Amino acid sequence: MTEISALKTALLAELPSLRAFGISLTGSPDRADDLVQETVLKAWAAHASFTEGTSLRAWLFTIMRNTYFSQYRKARREVQDSDGEAAARLISTPAQQGHLDLADFRSALDQLVPDQREALILIGASGFSYEEAAEICGCAVGTIKSRVNRARQRLMQLMSIEGIDELGADFADWSHARTAAPI
């Protein structure tokens, strides 16, 4: 009898024990049959790694146990979605759109009058209060407020934006998160 045929005979002899162990792991005869099949396929594919003279049953049970726990861990991360509702809510906006929007913004920002750009950067990007920005620029608070307002209006004009709904999915996600959980 060849080595392959001896392994085949030994594997077949272990099927009832494997099935019983599979049922004890899964609690379901159908799932146990699938687990036995997966175990036998893996054992057959890796038969060269079996050490002659060791316990074939122990080797097969180890393969089955590892396969079961791998499937269990994977199943814990999966979501039941038989009607497709969860999948329909998943979206992935193209990454390049954000880069293009940023390039457009930078271009528009460069076109602003220097005092408006400075005021907008101090308030919007650097996080200074109007009072702090006015002190930095050496002007009245009302002047800073006016410069920021004019800068925002000009940016919207340069970027052809008429309202907040035109700012894209990334902004919508961010603004929704801001209103849902105040900082």
C-alpha positions as CSV (number, residue, x, y, z in Angstrom):
1,M,0.0,0.0,0.0
2,T,1.4,3.4,-0.9
3,E,1.8,6.2,1.5
4,I,-1.0,8.3,-0.1
5,S,-3.4,5.4,-0.1
6,A,-2.6,4.6,3.5
7,L,-3.3,8.3,4.4
8,K,-6.6,8.1,2.5
9,T,-7.7,5.0,4.4
10,A,-6.7,6.5,7.8
11,L,-8.5,9.7,7.0
12,L,-11.7,7.8,6.1
13,A,-11.5,5.9,9.3
14,E,-11.4,9.1,11.3
15,L,-14.5,10.7,9.6
16,P,-17.0,9.5,12.3
17,S,-14.8,10.9,15.1
18,L,-14.2,14.1,13.2
19,R,-18.0,14.5,12.7
20,A,-18.7,13.9,16.4
21,F,-16.1,16.5,17.4
22,G,-17.5,18.9,14.7
23,I,-21.0,18.6,16.2
24,S,-19.6,19.2,19.7
25,L,-17.9,22.4,18.4
26,T,-20.7,23.8,16.2
27,G,-23.9,22.3,17.8
28,S,-25.2,21.7,14.3
29,P,-24.9,18.5,12.1
30,D,-24.9,20.6,8.9
31,R,-22.2,23.0,10.1
32,A,-20.3,20.0,11.5
33,D,-20.3,18.4,8.0
34,D,-19.0,21.5,6.5
35,L,-16.3,21.7,9.2
36,V,-15.3,18.1,8.6
37,Q,-15.1,18.7,4.8
38,E,-12.9,21.8,5.4
39,T,-10.7,19.8,7.8
40,V,-10.2,16.9,5.4
41,L,-9.4,19.3,2.6
42,K,-6.8,21.1,4.7
43,A,-5.3,17.9,5.9
44,W,-5.1,16.5,2.4
45,A,-3.4,19.6,1.1
46,A,-0.9,19.6,4.0
47,H,-0.4,15.8,4.2
48,A,3.4,16.4,3.7
49,S,3.5,18.2,7.0
50,F,2.1,15.2,8.9
51,T,4.8,13.4,10.8
52,E,4.6,9.7,10.4
53,G,4.3,7.8,13.7
54,T,2.4,10.6,15.4
55,S,-1.3,10.6,16.1
56,L,-3.3,11.3,12.9
57,R,-6.4,11.8,15.0
58,A,-4.7,14.5,17.2
59,W,-3.4,16.2,14.0
60,L,-6.9,16.2,12.4
61,F,-8.6,17.4,15.6
62,T,-6.1,20.3,15.8
63,I,-6.8,21.3,12.2
64,M,-10.5,21.1,12.9
65,R,-10.3,23.1,16.1
66,N,-8.1,25.8,14.5
67,T,-10.4,26.0,11.5
68,Y,-13.5,26.3,13.7
69,F,-12.0,29.1,15.8
70,S,-10.8,30.9,12.6
71,Q,-14.3,30.8,11.2
72,Y,-15.8,31.8,14.5
73,R,-13.5,34.9,14.7
74,K,-14.4,35.8,11.1
75,A,-18.1,35.4,11.8
76,R,-17.9,37.8,14.7
77,R,-16.7,40.5,12.4
78,E,-19.4,39.9,9.8
79,V,-22.8,41.6,9.7
80,Q,-26.0,39.9,8.8
81,D,-27.4,41.8,5.9
82,S,-29.9,39.6,4.1
83,D,-32.0,42.5,2.7
84,G,-29.0,44.6,1.7
85,E,-29.8,47.6,3.9
86,A,-26.4,47.8,5.6
87,A,-24.6,47.5,2.3
88,A,-26.7,50.3,0.8
89,R,-25.7,52.6,3.6
90,L,-22.0,52.0,3.0
91,I,-20.4,54.6,0.7
92,S,-16.8,55.4,-0.1
93,T,-16.2,58.7,-1.7
94,P,-13.3,58.9,-4.1
95,A,-10.1,60.0,-2.3
96,Q,-9.0,62.2,-5.2
97,Q,-12.0,64.6,-4.8
98,G,-10.7,65.8,-1.5
99,H,-7.3,66.6,-3.0
100,L,-8.9,68.4,-5.9
101,D,-11.1,70.4,-3.5
102,L,-8.1,71.4,-1.4
103,A,-6.2,72.5,-4.6
104,D,-9.2,74.6,-5.6
105,F,-9.3,76.1,-2.1
106,R,-5.6,76.9,-2.1
107,S,-5.9,78.6,-5.5
108,A,-8.9,80.7,-4.4
109,L,-7.2,81.6,-1.1
110,D,-4.2,82.9,-3.0
111,Q,-6.5,85.2,-5.0
112,L,-7.8,86.9,-1.9
113,V,-6.7,90.4,-1.0
114,P,-3.8,90.0,1.5
115,D,-5.6,91.6,4.5
116,Q,-8.7,89.4,3.9
117,R,-6.5,86.3,3.6
118,E,-4.7,87.1,6.8
119,A,-7.9,87.7,8.7
120,L,-9.4,84.5,7.4
121,I,-6.3,82.4,8.3
122,L,-6.1,83.9,11.8
123,I,-9.7,83.2,12.5
124,G,-10.5,80.1,10.5
125,A,-7.2,78.1,10.4
126,S,-5.3,79.4,13.5
127,G,-8.2,79.5,15.8
128,F,-7.7,83.0,17.2
129,S,-10.7,84.9,18.5
130,Y,-11.8,88.1,16.6
131,E,-10.3,90.2,19.5
132,E,-6.9,88.4,19.3
133,A,-6.8,88.7,15.5
134,A,-7.7,92.4,15.7
135,E,-4.8,92.9,18.2
136,I,-2.4,91.0,15.9
137,C,-3.4,93.0,12.9
138,G,-3.6,96.3,14.8
139,C,-7.1,97.2,13.8
140,A,-10.6,97.2,15.3
141,V,-12.6,94.0,16.0
142,G,-15.3,95.1,13.5
143,T,-12.7,95.5,10.8
144,I,-11.5,91.9,11.3
145,K,-15.1,90.6,11.3
146,S,-15.7,92.5,8.0
147,R,-12.5,91.2,6.4
148,V,-13.4,87.6,7.4
149,N,-16.9,88.0,6.0
150,R,-15.7,89.5,2.8
151,A,-13.0,86.7,2.5
152,R,-15.6,84.0,2.9
153,Q,-17.9,85.5,0.4
154,R,-15.1,85.9,-2.1
155,L,-13.9,82.3,-1.6
156,M,-17.4,81.1,-2.3
157,Q,-17.5,83.2,-5.4
158,L,-14.1,82.0,-6.6
159,M,-15.0,78.4,-5.9
160,S,-18.5,78.7,-7.4
161,I,-20.1,77.6,-4.2
162,E,-23.6,78.9,-3.5
163,G,-24.4,77.0,-0.3
164,I,-23.2,74.6,2.3
165,D,-24.8,71.6,0.4
166,E,-22.2,72.0,-2.4
167,L,-19.2,71.4,-0.1
168,G,-19.1,67.6,-0.7
169,A,-19.5,64.4,1.2
170,D,-16.5,64.8,3.4
171,F,-17.7,68.2,4.7
172,A,-21.2,66.9,5.1
173,D,-19.9,64.0,7.2
174,W,-17.8,66.3,9.3
175,S,-20.5,68.9,9.8
176,H,-23.0,66.2,10.8
177,A,-20.6,64.8,13.3
178,R,-20.1,68.3,14.7
179,T,-23.8,68.9,15.2
180,A,-24.5,65.4,16.4
181,A,-21.8,65.6,19.2
182,P,-21.0,69.1,20.2
183,I,-17.4,69.8,21.1
